[in-house]
Amino acid sequence: MTQQIKVMDQQLANMIAAGEVVERPSGIVKELIENALDAQASHIQVEIEEGGMRSIKVIDNGMGMSKEDLQNAFKRHSTSKVFEINDLNHITTFGFRGEALPSIASVSMVTMNSNDSTSGHEIVIDNGKEISLNVFARNKGTSITVAHLFSKVPARLKYIKNPKYETSIIVDIIQKFAMGHSDISFSLKEDGKELFKSFGNKNAHDVFYRVFGREPSTNVLDLKAENIDFKIEALFAQPQHTRSNRHSLWLYINDRMIRNFKIQNAIVEGFRRHIPNDRFPMGVLKIYCDPQLLDVNVHPSKWEIRLSKESDLISLIINTIEGSLTQKTKAPRIIVKPEQTTMLDELLEAPKPEVHYEKKIDESPIIEEVHIEPIIDKTVHIESSKEETSTEPVTPIESIEEVLPTVQIEPLKVLAQMSGKYILAQAESGLYIIDQHASMERVRYEHFQDKLLNQKSAQQPLLIPLILDGRGVLVSREKEVKDAFEQLQVDIEILDNDSFVIRERPVWMKESELLEFANKVLDYLEDHKTIREEDFRNHSLATLACHSSIRFNEYMSMVEMETLVEQLRNCSQPFHCPHGRPTFMVIDHDQLWKGFLR
C-alpha cells in the first residue's frame, strides 16, 4: 500500500538539508567566516578542538546583530542579502541562501552572541531547538560556537576522518581566505596552539610567503591584465617550483574562492612550455567581473560557479601567463646551505633537491639539497588599461615563441663534461651546470619549429615507402590523421584497413628519424579524440627533438660542447627543454663563497 505524502517536520527537513551544507567541520568554518566577511569584519579568529568535531568557535569584530536578527538567523531561508529574484543576478555577498546557520544548528549545539553597538544578546540552539535567549554583555561583533557536531546523526560520523586530517582541511580553508583577503587578519588555533596567522596589512606577497613558504615566494610572478569583461590579478611561483597535483592552484572570482577545472587548466596551459607534463604550477588567480556574468547559485556549498563568456576569460589567462613567462623566464640558481657542505665536490655528488624535475633519462643525483630560485628580473607586471582592451577582444597567439623577444644567456666558457651528462661552463655570474640532453632538445626543437613555420615546405621521396601497420583504430579518422600530419609537412595515406603509408619526408627530417616519429604521432592521435593544433604541433616537435638529441652517457668533444652551448645561448627560450625541464642551473660566486665557509 502506498504511503500517504506528508509535509516534513521542519527540524527533520533542516537535518536532511544540512547534508549538502555541512559535510564536515571545514564546511562549517567556511560558512561562518563568510558570514563574518559579509558583516565587514577586519579581524576573524577561529578556534577549534579535535579537528572541529568537539567544537568550532569563530569570533569577529563585524557589525554585529540585534536580538531579532539573532533569532531570525536560525530560521530557514532567512537572509539579509537577497529579497527578490532580480537580486540573484548581481550577488556581491558571500552568503545569500539563508541555509547555513539553520543547517548547522540542526546537527549540533550552537551558542551565538552578538552586539550591534546598541545591545548584546546570546542565543543557544541544541540540534534545531532554541534553548535560551538572554542579554549578553560584549563588544561590537559576533562570536559563534558550534559543539558536538553530528552527535544526533551518528551515520554522518563515518565520513569524518581523524582529527588531524580535519584540521589540515580547516588550515587550508583559512589560508585560502587569508590569501583572498589580505586586508583582513585571520588566525587559527587548535587546542590553544596557533596554527596560522595573517596580519591584514594588505600585503598579498606576505600572505603568499606564509602560505607557500620561502622558496616558492622568491621572485613570484605578479601578473595583471584585463579585457572588456574580465580583470585578472595573479601571483605564481616561478616554474621551477611545482607540485604533483592541482591543490596549490587557488582560484577566486570577485573575492569568492571557487573550484573550476577549466580555469585551472588554462593556468596549466599557460605554464605548459615551462614545466614538466606531470607537474602543476603553484599560485593564486583572482578574477573580477560584472556579477551579472556570474552564477554562484549552483550548489549550497557555493564552491561551484557558472560563468558567461568563459572562453574569453580562458584566452586572457593563457595569453597573459604565456607572455609573462616567455619574456621573464629566469635562470635557476642553486642556493648552497653552508652548514650542509664545505667542498664543491660535495655539492656535485649529494642527493637531489626536494623540488625537482623528474628525469626519465637519468635519475642520478647532482646537487645536495638545493633550493632553486631565479637570478634575473624580479616581479613581472602585464598591465593593460581598459581603454586599450575595451574595443577589441583578446586574440589568441598561435605561437607565443614566434613573436616575443629572445632572452639570452650571458657569454659562457666551456670547462669540461661531467659524467657524460653535464657540461660545466664558467660565466661572469658563476658556474653553469648544463644538462646536455635537455639543452640539445631545446636547440633541436627551435630548429624544427623554424623549419616548419618559417620556411617553405620541401619534400624528399623515400627510397622505400614507410608502412605503419596495426593502426586500424585510426583508419576511420582518415581526414583527421591526414590533416595532423600535414601540419608537420608529412603526407600520409591509408594503405589498407589496418595500415598507413608515408612516401615522402620533409627535407629537414632525417629518414632514420621518421619511423619512430610517425609512430609517436599516431600514438598521440590514438590517445586524444580531439586535438588542439598548437598542442599537437608542439608535442610532435618536442618528441622529434627528444629522439634526435644526444643522450646521457654520450661523451662530447670540446668543440661539440662549445657549439651546443652557443646554440643554446641563441635560442629564444634557453631556460627549459620543450617538456619543461630546466636546461641548466647556476651556482653564483656568493654561493660558492658561502659553500667554502669564507
Number of C-alpha atoms within 10 A of each C-alpha: 3 4 5 5 6 6 6 9 8 13 18 12 14 23 22 14 18 21 15 15 20 25 17 22 23 23 18 23 23 17 21 25 24 18 21 26 22 17 18 16 21 17 20 22 18 24 22 25 17 15 25 25 24 15 21 25 22 22 22 26 21 23 18 25 23 18 19 9 15 20 17 16 18 24 20 18 16 20 17 13 17 18 11 7 7 9 13 19 15 15 20 17 16 20 24 23 17 20 23 29 22 25 27 29 27 28 28 23 24 28 20 20 26 31 26 18 14 10 17 23 21 22 21 21 21 18 25 23 14 15 13 11 17 12 14 14 13 17 15 18 23 27 23 20 20 26 22 17 27 21 16 13 13 11 10 16 14 7 10 14 12 11 16 12 12 18 22 14 17 24 20 16 18 25 23 19 22 26 28 23 22 20 17 20 19 24 20 22 17 18 11 10 10 12 13 18 18 24 17 18 13 15 14 17 16 16 24 23 15 17 22 15 11 11 16 24 24 17 20 23 24 18 20 21 22 25 21 17 17 20 23 21 19 21 22 23 22 27 29 27 22 22 16 11 12 17 12 18 19 20 21 21 20 19 17 21 21 16 16 15 10 12 19 20 17 20 26 23 19 23 24 23 22 26 25 23 14 13 22 25 28 25 25 21 22 20 19 16 17 14 16 13 16 20 17 24 17 11 11 20 17 19 14 15 15 12 14 12 11 15 13 17 22 20 17 22 31 21 22 22 24 22 19 20 20 22 17 18 23 23 22 23 22 26 20 26 17 16 10 12 18 18 13 13 10 15 22 15 13 16 15 17 16 12 16 17 18 12 11 6 10 11 9 12 12 17 19 21 19 20 21 24 25 20 16 13 11 14 14 18 16 15 14 14 13 15 10 11 15 14 10 10 13 16 10 13 15 11 13 14 18 15 12 14 12 17 18 14 18 9 14 19 15 19 15 16 19 16 11 14 21 24 24 21 21 17 15 11 15 17 21 24 22 21 22 28 24 30 30 23 28 29 27 25 25 23 16 19 20 12 18 18 13 10 9 8 14 11 15 13 13 12 9 9 11 18 16 18 15 11 18 14 11 20 18 13 13 14 11 16 21 15 15 21 18 12 15 21 21 20 19 23 16 21 14 12 14 15 17 22 16 21 17 21 21 19 14 15 18 11 16 9 13 18 14 13 19 19 14 16 22 19 13 15 18 15 10 11 9 9 14 8 13 13 12 19 19 17 17 20 22 22 19 23 27 21 15 19 18 18 17 16 14 11 17 17 10 14 10 11 21 19 13 18 24 17 17 23 21 15 20 20 26 27 27 24 28 30 21 22 23 25 24 22 19 25 19 19 13 13 18 21 13 16 21 14 13 9
